[in-house]
Amino acid sequence: MEEIKTLPLSKNIHPDVNILKYIYNKSLEDPESFWRKVAEDLFWYEKNGPVFEPIDSPPYCYWFPYWKTNLSYNTLDRHIESWRKNKVAYYWEGENYEKKVLTYYDLYKEVNRFAYVLKNLGVKKGDRITIYMPVIPELPISMLACTRIGAIHSVVFSGFASYALAERINDCQSKIVITVDGTFRRGKLINTKKIVDEALNYTKSVEKVLVIKRADIEVEMMEDRDYWYDELKPSSYPYVEPERIEGIHPSFILYTSGTTGKPKGITHGTGGYMVWAYFTQKAVFDINDKDIFWCTADIGWITGHTYAVYGPLLAGATLFIYEGAPDYPRPDRWWEMIEAYGITILYTSPTAIRMHMKYGEEWIKCHDISSLRLLGSVGEPINPEVWNWYYKYVGQERCPIVDTWWQTETGGIMISPQPGLALVPLKAGSATLPLPGVDADVFTEDGKSAKPNEKGYLVIKRPWPGCLIGIWNNHERLKSQYYSKFPNVYYTGDFAIKDKDGYFWLLGRADEVLKVAGHRIGTAELEAAFLSHPAVAEAAVIGKSDPIKMQVPVAFVVLRPGHIPSPQLRIELINHIKETIGPIATPQSIYFVNKLPKTRSGKIMRRILLAVIEERDTGDVTTLEDETSVEEAKRAYEELKRMIEEIP
């Protein structure tokens, strides 16, 4: 672990970590008063009864069960009734350099018109609406339109193929699909409508398809089912009365992959999710009216839901969203946009940071990114080397980093530095401390609190406002997956340790582990060990079946510029792993590749790598950012296999 580093934060923050401890303790001692006070910042039609109501079965608590509000009203109407009416809500840039600017008033009008069109198509409160489109302004507009009329949106990442889309539509029985004619990715035109048409061959619930013109291409339109939004919009009305929504009414369903292979429809409520999104946006990002906030996540994932739509808009912030790939047409696309828009807060993933590390800091130095004042990390554990590079070259050794831990299920950030509340010393690679209301701990296998620096399972011991309210159509799975391993606590499925200062260090998924000769080794730990070597830019570790040891580690490695693959380097990396983790973790094989197979959200597709080394069919690869990465893996595998065969 790295030595504690104290970094400068906003001048309005009290420089005493005891302030944070005081706030945290108050949130656990009297949660009713604490969250009632936070909720007062937002608009409610009714505030009846308690803030939360315990129940006998998971999720153990209903938040704001008898209160009534509306997410769309709180993100829009509340602001246009103030000086923020003409403040910029969204700056948007397309991959092909198209640009749009929407003020809060512009966004308000667009959302109302969209809501009117949906109502005219027969959408009612409680109906499920599937949204399948790239990151364009109409994506948050359609989401906010759904919440305005009480419909439940299910955004499906536009990189998913037709089968995955159909599976999600069928699970929640969507009534309408909102999509685009086509989109662009790395200069390539994608016929999105065709993917939707293919998916609908396997569904029965969809009555209407609403199509937005993005690529301006010809697509097939089915009579009495498919409608162009541009043709319906002119006759729409610029105001739709917001529905008065109960605090526990579902606001959205978001599907996430599970260990069974069948996607889980994670369902979030309205009141609790709204309060949590608002509070975490303020507490973690110290957001103010001068900021331009960029969460680089695709809105099709929970990070994009909470921190590219709801959280910032609830806080009245200005956001930047981008449609394209991070390194298209050149590796400096991000730095170019940060300079052009004066972005002040960047929230991204360690995967993206490692990609930029691979390209090198020279691309950053071509641009003035001095507008940045705060950096964020999300999606996976960030190892100290990546943290330090991010701090040195992107943050220019003056921007603090908020390394955040949370999940689709938690609704928002749970463990993180909190510059909006108080200054805390930062440790490179640690998510630091739980947010107010988050009673986090590390349990051993027998359900006891782990000792300092002892590895265990991360758990949350009491409910918090952003907690999922269920898994759509599968309440039993909610109980078995999250509340059965340890009685009366939420099981995150992540490994972690808590150090002597109470700081949390995340070690990856508990189900992403290798069992080598009876020893459990986390893939995240192995990958972090590879990344600590100066020659390695990226690494993906998988387990290969072994008749003696059950599994052995196998690694696919991307090298940094200036480092050339060689047998000597392969031996050096093997020895590095032995020295870093121990002989039991010795990788059987190391394959050098130029790129790893990743989804467009940056997630490494380890199942594809496993299929390559087991010489099986790689299956569906349509969600990959770059399909040539599969051929890269196959080439590396065959090359090493041939070298081994040629050894006398």
C-alpha positions in Angstrom: 0.0 0.0 0.0 1.1 3.5 -0.8 1.9 6.0 1.9 -0.8 8.5 2.7 -0.8 11.6 0.5 -2.6 14.8 1.5 -3.9 16.7 -1.5 -5.4 20.2 -1.8 -9.2 20.4 -2.1 -11.7 23.3 -2.4 -11.0 26.2 -0.1 -14.5 26.0 1.5 -13.8 22.5 2.9 -12.9 22.2 6.6 -9.4 20.7 6.7 -10.3 18.3 9.6 -11.1 14.7 9.0 -13.0 14.7 12.3 -15.7 16.8 10.5 -16.3 13.8 8.2 -16.4 11.4 11.1 -18.9 13.6 12.9 -21.2 13.8 9.8 -20.9 10.0 9.3 -21.7 9.2 12.9 -24.8 11.5 12.8 -26.1 9.7 9.7 -26.0 6.3 11.5 -27.2 7.5 14.9 -30.3 9.3 13.5 -30.8 8.4 9.9 -34.4 9.7 10.0 -33.4 13.3 10.7 -30.3 13.1 8.6 -32.0 12.0 5.4 -35.1 14.2 6.0 -32.8 17.2 6.1 -31.1 16.2 2.8 -34.5 15.6 1.2 -35.5 19.1 2.1 -33.3 20.4 -0.7 -35.6 18.7 -3.3 -39.2 19.2 -4.3 -42.0 16.9 -2.9 -45.7 17.1 -3.6 -46.4 15.3 -0.3 -44.1 14.5 2.7 -46.2 12.0 4.7 -44.9 9.5 7.2 -41.3 8.5 7.9 -38.3 8.8 5.7 -37.8 5.0 5.8 -39.9 2.0 6.9 -38.2 -1.2 7.9 -39.7 -4.4 6.5 -39.2 -8.1 7.3 -37.6 -9.3 4.1 -35.1 -7.8 1.6 -34.5 -5.0 0.9 -35.3 -4.6 4.6 -36.4 -1.0 4.2 -38.7 1.2 2.0 -37.5 4.8 1.5 -40.0 7.6 1.4 -42.8 5.1 1.1 -45.6 7.6 1.6 -44.0 10.7 0.1 -44.7 11.8 -3.5 -42.4 13.6 -5.9 -41.2 13.5 -9.6 -37.7 13.0 -10.9 -38.3 15.0 -14.0 -39.7 17.9 -12.0 -36.7 17.9 -9.7 -34.1 17.9 -12.6 -35.9 20.5 -14.7 -38.9 22.5 -13.4 -37.2 23.2 -10.1 -34.3 24.9 -12.0 -36.3 26.8 -14.7 -38.2 28.5 -11.9 -34.8 29.9 -10.7 -31.9 31.8 -12.3 -30.7 28.5 -13.8 -33.4 28.7 -16.4 -30.9 29.8 -19.1 -27.8 28.0 -17.7 -26.3 25.3 -19.9 -27.5 21.8 -18.9 -25.7 19.9 -21.6 -22.8 20.4 -24.0 -22.8 17.5 -26.5 -20.3 16.5 -29.1 -20.7 13.8 -31.6 -17.9 11.6 -32.9 -17.9 13.5 -36.2 -17.5 16.8 -34.3 -21.2 17.8 -34.4 -22.1 20.0 -31.5 -25.2 20.9 -29.5 -25.9 23.1 -26.5 -29.0 22.7 -24.4 -29.9 25.1 -21.5 -32.1 23.9 -18.7 -35.0 25.7 -20.4 -34.2 24.0 -23.8 -34.0 20.6 -22.0 -37.3 21.3 -20.2 -39.1 22.0 -23.5 -37.6 19.0 -25.2 -38.5 16.6 -22.4 -42.1 17.9 -22.2 -42.6 17.4 -26.0 -41.1 13.9 -25.8 -43.4 13.1 -22.9 -46.4 14.3 -24.9 -45.5 12.1 -27.8 -45.2 9.1 -25.5 -48.6 9.7 -23.9 -50.1 10.0 -27.3 -48.7 6.6 -28.2 -50.5 5.2 -25.2 -47.8 5.2 -22.5 -49.2 5.2 -19.0 -47.7 5.2 -15.5 -46.0 1.9 -14.8 -45.4 0.9 -18.5 -41.9 -0.2 -19.3 -40.1 1.6 -22.1 -36.9 0.2 -23.6 -34.4 2.8 -24.8 -31.7 1.7 -27.2 -29.6 4.5 -28.6 -26.1 6.0 -28.5 -25.1 8.9 -26.3 -27.0 11.8 -28.0 -29.1 14.4 -26.3 -32.3 12.5 -27.0 -31.1 9.7 -24.7 -31.4 11.7 -21.4 -34.4 13.6 -22.9 -36.2 10.3 -23.4 -35.3 9.1 -19.9 -36.5 12.3 -18.3 -39.7 12.1 -20.4 -40.4 8.6 -19.0 -40.0 9.7 -15.4 -42.2 12.7 -16.0 -45.2 10.5 -16.9 -44.4 7.7 -14.5 -43.2 5.2 -17.1 -40.3 2.9 -16.1 -37.4 3.2 -18.5 -35.0 0.3 -19.3 -32.0 1.7 -21.1 -30.1 -1.0 -23.0 -26.5 -0.2 -24.0 -26.4 0.4 -27.7 -23.5 -1.9 -28.2 -25.6 -5.0 -27.3 -26.6 -7.3 -30.2 -30.2 -8.1 -31.1 -30.5 -11.3 -28.9 -29.3 -9.4 -25.8 -31.8 -6.6 -26.6 -34.7 -9.1 -27.1 -33.9 -10.8 -23.8 -34.1 -7.6 -21.9 -37.3 -6.5 -23.7 -39.0 -9.8 -22.9 -38.0 -9.8 -19.3 -39.7 -6.5 -18.5 -42.3 -6.8 -21.2 -41.6 -3.4 -22.7 -44.5 -1.6 -24.5 -42.4 0.8 -26.6 -38.9 0.8 -27.9 -37.1 4.2 -28.5 -34.2 4.0 -30.9 -32.3 5.8 -33.7 -32.0 5.0 -37.4 -28.2 4.6 -37.1 -25.1 5.7 -35.3 -21.4 6.1 -35.8 -18.5 4.3 -34.1 -14.9 4.9 -35.1 -16.2 6.4 -38.4 -18.2 3.2 -39.1 -21.9 3.6 -39.8 -24.1 1.2 -37.7 -27.7 0.5 -38.7 -29.2 0.6 -35.2 -32.8 0.2 -36.4 -32.0 -3.0 -38.1 -30.7 -4.5 -34.8 -34.0 -3.5 -33.2 -36.0 -5.1 -36.0 -34.1 -8.3 -35.6 -34.7 -8.2 -31.8 -38.4 -7.7 -32.2 -38.7 -10.9 -34.2 -38.3 -12.6 -30.8 -40.6 -10.4 -28.7 -44.4 -10.0 -28.3 -44.9 -7.2 -26.0 -43.7 -4.2 -28.1 -46.6 -2.2 -29.6 -44.7 0.8 -31.0 -41.2 1.8 -32.0 -40.2 5.4 -31.9 -37.3 6.3 -34.2 -35.1 9.3 -33.9 -33.0 10.5 -36.9 -29.3 10.4 -36.0 -27.5 9.1 -39.1 -30.1 10.2 -41.6 -30.1 6.9 -43.4 -32.9 4.8 -45.0 -34.3 2.2 -42.7 -37.3 -0.1 -42.9 -40.4 1.2 -41.1 -43.3 -1.1 -40.3 -46.7 0.5 -40.8 -48.7 1.0 -37.6 -45.7 0.0 -35.5 -42.8 2.3 -36.4 -43.0 6.1 -36.1 -40.5 8.9 -36.8 -40.1 11.1 -33.8 -39.4 14.1 -36.0 -42.9 13.7 -37.6 -44.7 13.5 -34.3 -42.9 16.2 -32.4 -44.3 19.3 -34.3 -47.8 18.5 -33.1 -46.7 17.9 -29.5 -47.5 20.2 -26.7 -44.6 22.0 -24.8 -45.9 21.1 -21.3 -47.0 17.9 -19.7 -48.1 17.8 -16.1 -45.7 15.7 -14.1 -47.2 12.6 -12.5 -47.1 12.6 -8.7 -44.9 9.5 -8.1 -44.7 7.5 -4.9 -41.3 7.2 -3.3 -41.2 3.5 -3.8 -42.5 3.5 -7.4 -39.9 2.1 -9.8 -38.1 4.8 -11.8 -36.0 2.5 -14.0 -34.8 -1.1 -14.7 -31.2 -1.6 -15.6 -29.9 -5.0 -16.6 -26.6 -6.3 -15.4 -24.9 -9.6 -16.0 -25.0 -12.2 -13.2 -23.1 -15.4 -12.4 -25.9 -17.4 -13.9 -25.5 -15.8 -17.4 -29.1 -14.4 -17.3 -29.2 -10.6 -17.0 -30.7 -9.3 -13.7 -33.2 -6.5 -14.0 -31.9 -4.3 -11.2 -34.9 -2.0 -10.2 -34.5 1.3 -8.5 -37.2 3.4 -6.8 -37.9 7.1 -7.0 -37.6 8.9 -3.7 -34.6 7.0 -2.3 -32.7 6.9 -5.6 -33.3 10.6 -6.2 -32.0 11.6 -2.8 -29.0 9.4 -3.0 -28.1 10.6 -6.5 -28.4 14.2 -5.4 -26.5 13.7 -2.2 -23.6 11.7 -3.6 -23.2 14.2 -6.5 -22.7 17.0 -4.0 -20.7 15.1 -1.4 -18.2 13.4 -3.7 -17.8 15.9 -6.5 -18.1 19.1 -4.5 -20.1 20.3 -7.6 -20.7 24.0 -8.0 -22.4 26.3 -10.6 -19.1 27.1 -12.3 -18.3 23.4 -13.0 -18.5 21.6 -16.3 -18.8 17.9 -15.3 -17.9 15.0 -17.6 -18.7 11.5 -16.7 -17.3 9.5 -19.6 -19.4 6.4 -19.0 -22.0 5.4 -21.6 -25.5 6.3 -20.3 -26.5 2.7 -20.9 -24.7 1.8 -17.7 -25.5 2.8 -14.1 -22.6 5.2 -14.0 -24.1 7.1 -16.9 -27.6 7.0 -15.4 -26.6 8.5 -12.0 -23.7 10.7 -13.0 -24.4 11.7 -16.6 -28.1 12.3 -16.1 -29.8 12.3 -12.7 -27.2 13.4 -10.1 -25.7 16.4 -12.0 -29.2 17.6 -13.2 -30.6 17.3 -9.7 -27.7 19.5 -8.5 -28.2 22.0 -11.3 -24.8 21.3 -12.8 -23.6 21.8 -16.4 -22.7 18.5 -18.1 -20.6 17.4 -21.1 -21.5 14.2 -22.9 -19.7 12.7 -25.9 -20.9 10.1 -28.4 -17.7 8.6 -29.7 -14.7 6.5 -28.9 -12.0 8.0 -26.5 -9.2 7.8 -29.0 -10.9 8.5 -32.3 -9.7 9.9 -34.6 -6.6 10.5 -32.5 -5.5 9.5 -29.0 -5.8 13.1 -27.9 -9.6 13.4 -28.5 -10.4 13.6 -24.8 -7.7 16.2 -24.0 -8.9 18.2 -27.0 -12.4 18.3 -25.7 -11.4 19.1 -22.1 -9.4 22.1 -23.5 -12.2 23.2 -25.8 -15.0 23.1 -23.3 -13.1 24.0 -20.1 -14.2 20.8 -18.4 -13.5 21.0 -14.6 -14.3 17.5 -13.4 -13.4 14.3 -15.2 -15.0 11.0 -14.0 -13.7 7.9 -15.8 -12.5 4.3 -15.5 -9.1 2.8 -14.7 -9.4 1.0 -18.0 -9.6 4.3 -19.9 -6.7 5.7 -17.9 -4.5 2.7 -18.7 -5.3 3.1 -22.4 -4.1 6.7 -22.3 -1.1 5.6 -20.3 -0.3 3.3 -23.2 -0.5 6.2 -25.7 1.7 8.3 -23.4 1.6 11.7 -21.7 2.9 13.5 -24.8 -0.7 13.5 -26.2 -1.8 15.3 -23.0 0.9 17.9 -23.2 -0.3 19.0 -26.6 -3.3 20.6 -24.8 -4.1 23.0 -22.0 -6.2 21.0 -19.6 -5.6 23.3 -16.7 -9.4 23.8 -16.3 -9.5 20.4 -14.5 -9.9 20.7 -10.7 -11.1 17.2 -9.7 -10.6 13.7 -11.1 -12.7 10.6 -10.5 -12.3 6.9 -11.0 -15.0 4.3 -11.2 -15.8 0.8 -12.4 -12.9 -1.3 -11.0 -10.1 -1.1 -8.5 -7.4 1.4 -9.5 -3.9 0.3 -8.7 -1.3 2.8 -7.3 0.7 3.1 -10.5 -2.4 4.1 -12.5 -3.6 6.4 -9.7 -0.2 8.2 -9.7 -0.1 8.6 -13.5 -3.6 10.0 -13.5 -2.7 12.4 -10.7 0.7 13.4 -12.2 -0.2 13.8 -15.9 -4.0 14.4 -16.1 -4.3 16.2 -12.7 -1.0 17.9 -13.1 -0.2 17.1 -9.4 -2.9 19.5 -8.2 -6.2 17.8 -8.8 -7.4 15.4 -6.1 -8.7 12.0 -7.2 -12.0 10.6 -5.9 -11.7 6.9 -6.4 -15.2 5.6 -6.0 -16.7 2.2 -5.2 -20.3 1.3 -6.0 -22.5 -1.0 -8.1 -25.5 -1.0 -10.3 -27.4 -2.3 -7.3 -26.3 0.5 -4.9 -27.7 3.3 -7.2 -24.7 5.6 -6.4 -21.3 6.0 -4.9 -20.8 4.2 -1.5 -17.1 4.4 -0.6 -15.1 7.4 -1.8 -13.3 10.6 -0.7 -15.9 13.2 -0.1 -14.5 16.7 -0.8 -18.0 18.2 -0.7 -18.1 17.4 3.0 -14.5 17.4 4.4 -10.9 17.0 3.5 -9.4 13.5 4.0 -5.9 12.3 3.2 -5.8 10.2 0.1 -4.1 6.9 -0.5 -3.2 5.9 -4.0 -5.3 2.9 -4.8 -7.8 3.2 -1.9 -11.4 4.3 -2.2 -10.9 5.6 1.3 -14.0 5.9 3.5 -17.8 5.1 3.4 -20.2 7.9 2.7 -22.7 9.0 5.3 -25.4 6.3 5.7 -23.1 3.5 4.4 -22.3 1.1 7.2 -19.6 -0.9 5.4 -17.4 -3.6 6.8 -15.2 -6.5 5.7 -16.4 -10.0 6.8 -14.5 -13.2 6.9 -16.0 -16.4 5.7 -17.6 -17.0 9.1 -19.4 -13.7 9.1 -17.1 -11.9 11.5 -15.4 -8.5 11.0 -12.0 -9.0 9.5 -8.9 -7.7 11.2 -7.0 -4.7 9.8 -5.4 -5.7 6.4 -7.2 -9.1 6.5 -8.8 -10.0 3.2 -12.6 -10.6 3.3 -16.0 -9.9 1.7 -17.2 -6.3 1.5 -20.7 -6.0 3.1 -23.1 -3.2 3.9 -24.7 -3.7 7.3 -27.8 -1.5 7.1 -30.0 0.0 4.3 -29.2 3.3 2.5 -31.5 5.4 0.3 -30.1 4.3 -3.1 -30.4 0.6 -2.5 -32.2 -1.4 -5.3 -35.8 -2.1 -4.5 -35.8 -5.4 -6.3 -34.9 -7.6 -9.3 -37.6 -7.3 -11.9 -39.8 -10.4 -11.8 -37.4 -12.3 -9.5 -37.7 -11.4 -5.8 -36.3 -14.8 -4.8 -33.1 -14.0 -6.7 -32.8 -10.7 -4.8 -32.8 -12.6 -1.5 -30.6 -15.5 -2.6 -27.9 -13.3 -4.3 -27.6 -10.4 -1.9 -29.0 -11.3 1.5 -28.3 -15.0 2.1 -24.5 -15.3 2.5 -24.6 -13.3 5.7 -27.8 -12.8 7.7 -29.3 -9.3 7.6 -26.6 -7.6 5.6 -26.1 -6.8 1.9 -23.5 -8.9 0.3 -21.6 -7.0 -2.4 -19.8 -10.0 -4.0 -16.5 -8.0 -3.8 -13.3 -8.8 -2.0 -11.8 -6.0 0.1 -9.5 -5.2 3.0 -9.8 -2.4 5.6 -6.5 -1.0 6.8 -5.7 0.3 10.3 -7.0 3.8 9.4 -10.4 2.4 8.3 -9.6 2.9 4.6 -11.1 0.4 2.2 -9.1 -1.3 -0.6 -11.2 -3.1 -3.2 -9.7 -6.3 -4.6 -12.2 -7.2 -7.3 -15.1 -9.6 -7.6 -15.2 -12.6 -5.2 -16.5 -14.7 -8.1 -13.6 -13.7 -10.4 -11.1 -15.9 -8.6 -8.8 -18.7 -9.7 -8.5 -21.8 -7.6 -4.9 -23.0 -8.0 -4.0 -26.1 -6.1 -6.5 -25.2 -3.5 -5.4 -21.6 -3.2 -7.8 -18.8 -4.2 -6.2 -16.0 -6.2 -8.2 -13.0 -7.4 -7.8 -12.0 -11.1 -7.8 -8.4 -10.0 -4.8 -9.0 -7.7 -2.9 -10.8 -10.5 -3.7 -8.0 -13.0 -2.5 -5.4 -10.5 0.7 -7.3 -10.1 1.3 -7.3 -13.9 0.5 -3.5 -14.1 3.1 -2.8 -11.4 5.8 -3.9 -13.9 7.2 -0.9 -15.9 6.7 -2.7 -19.3 3.0 -3.4 -18.9 0.2 -1.1 -20.0 -2.8 -3.5 -19.7 -3.3 -7.0 -18.5 -6.2 -9.5 -18.4 -5.8 -12.7 -16.4 -8.0 -15.8 -16.8 -7.9 -19.3 -15.4 -7.1 -22.3 -17.7 -8.3 -25.7 -16.6 -5.4 -27.9 -15.4 -5.7 -31.6 -14.6 -3.4 -31.3 -11.5 -3.9 -27.8 -10.1 -7.6 -27.4 -11.2 -6.7 -24.0 -12.7 -3.6 -22.2 -13.7 -3.3 -18.4 -14.4 -2.9 -17.3 -18.0 -2.3 -13.7 -19.0 -2.8 -11.5 -22.0 -0.6 -8.4 -21.8 -0.4 -5.1 -23.7 3.1 -3.5 -23.5 3.9 0.1 -23.2 5.6 2.0 -26.0 9.3 1.2 -26.2 8.9 -2.4 -24.9 9.2 -5.2 -27.4 7.8 -8.7 -26.8 10.5 -11.3 -26.3 11.0 -14.6 -24.5 13.3 -12.8 -22.0 10.5 -10.3 -21.2 8.1 -13.2 -20.7 10.5 -14.8 -18.2 11.0 -11.4 -16.5 7.2 -11.0 -16.1 6.8 -14.5 -14.7 9.5 -13.9 -12.1 7.8 -10.5 -11.3 4.6 -12.3 -10.5 6.4 -14.9 -8.4 8.1 -12.1 -6.5 5.0 -10.0 -6.2 2.3 -12.6 -5.2 4.2 -15.9 -4.8 5.1 -19.0 -6.7 1.5 -20.3 -6.5 0.5 -17.4 -8.8 3.0 -18.2 -11.5 1.3 -17.8 -14.9 1.5 -20.8 -17.2 1.5 -18.6 -20.3 1.8 -15.0 -21.1 0.5 -13.8 -24.5 1.6 -10.4 -25.9 -1.1 -8.5 -27.7 -1.6 -5.0 -29.0 -5.1 -4.7 -27.7 -7.5 -6.6 -25.4 -11.1 -7.5 -26.3 -13.3 -4.9 -24.6 -16.9 -3.8 -24.7 -17.5 -0.2 -25.6 -17.8 0.6 -21.9 -14.2 -0.6 -21.3 -15.0 -4.0 -19.7 -12.5 -6.7 -20.7 -14.3 -9.8 -22.2 -12.4 -12.5 -20.4 -14.7 -15.2 -21.8 -13.4 -14.5 -25.3 -9.8 -14.9 -24.1 -10.7 -18.2 -22.4 -12.4 -19.4 -25.6 -9.2 -18.6 -27.6 -6.9 -20.6 -25.3 -9.3 -23.5 -25.1 -9.6 -23.4 -28.9 -13.4 -23.0 -28.8 -15.8 -20.7 -30.7 -15.6 -17.2 -29.3 -19.4 -16.7 -29.6 -21.1 -13.4 -30.0 -18.5 -10.6 -30.3 -20.9 -7.8 -31.5 -20.5 -5.9 -28.2 -16.8 -5.5 -28.7 -15.3 -2.1 -29.2 -12.8 -3.5 -31.8 -13.4 -7.0 -33.2 -9.9 -7.2 -34.4 -8.8 -7.8 -30.8 -10.1 -11.3 -31.1 -7.7 -12.0 -34.0 -4.9 -10.4 -31.9 -5.5 -12.9 -29.1 -5.7 -15.8 -31.6 -2.4 -14.7 -33.2 -0.6 -14.5 -29.9 -1.9 -17.9 -28.8 -0.8 -19.6 -32.0 2.6 -17.9 -32.0 3.4 -19.0 -28.4 2.1 -22.5 -29.1 4.3 -22.8 -32.2 7.4 -21.6 -30.2 6.7 -24.2 -27.5 6.3 -27.0 -30.2 9.7 -26.0 -31.8 11.6 -26.4 -28.5 13.7 -29.6 -28.8 
